[in-house]
Amino acid sequence: MTALQKDKQVNFKTNGAVWLEAQKVFAEKEMDGTSALNYFLQFVATNKKLPFLTDEEQEREILVAKLQERVKKNMESETISFEELEKRLG
């Protein structure tokens, strides 16, 4: 990744325990927190997306997978005509 000029100071609050766990991961990758956050920001700016799914997107993925499974099961089950369906449902 190309080194960009660092010309903006950013401060933010986060959970201390989460930060400590994240620092362990950064250390395993031989990065510090600043480098990791800069890498994240450059990824988002370059790709115009997050490198992970948001909670809402994860929920949508689960719902779509469940719907696809139901459709698959229904496609494999017995099919009936519209007239038969009307008879069964009254």
N, C-alpha and C positions, 0 to 999 in steps of 0.2 A: 504494500500500500504506500502510495506517495505521501511523504511528510508534508503537511500543510502548515502554513504560518499560524501560530497560536496567538490570536489577537483579541480574544474575548475571555474574560474571567467569569465563570458561572459557579454559583453556590446553590446548594439545595439540601434539604433535610431528607433523611432516610432512617430506617430502623437500624440501630446499632448492631444487633445480632445478624441481620441480613448482610450488612456491610462486611462484618468480620468473615462470614462464610464466603462471600463473593471474593474477598481479598485472598482467601486460600486458593480459590480457583484461578484467580489472576496470577498468583505466584507459581502455580503449577504450569501455567502457560508462559512463564517468565515475563509477566507484564505487571505494571503497577496499576492502581485504580484510575489514574489520569489517562494512561495509555488505553486502557480497556474502554473507558467512557468515550474517548476520542474515536476509537475504532468503531464503537457502536454508532455514534453520531454520523461518522463518515459513511457507514453502511446505509443508514436510513436516508441520508441526503442523496447518496448516489443511486440507490435502488428504489427510492420512493415507497418503501414499505418497511415494516418491522421484521426482524429476523426470527419472529415467533408469532404464534396466533394469540390474539387477545382472548379474554374469557368468553366474550360474546361469539367470537369466531370458533372457538373450541366447542362451545355449546351447539352452534349451528352444524359443525362437522359431525358431532355425535348424533344429532337429530336426522341429518341427511343419511348417515350410515344406517340408522334404525329404519328409516323409511325405505331405503333401498333393500334392506333385508326383508321387510314386510312385503314389498312388491315382488321380490324374488320368490318368497314362499307362496304368495297368491298365484303367481304365474305357474308354479309347479303343482298347485292344487286343482281340484275339479273345477271346470268352468261350466256355467249354466247360461241359458239364454235369458234375454231381458224378460220375456214372458214368464219363464219359470221363476225369476226373481220376484216379479210382481205377485205371482201366486203365493210364494213363500212369505212375502212381507204383508200380504193382505191388500 
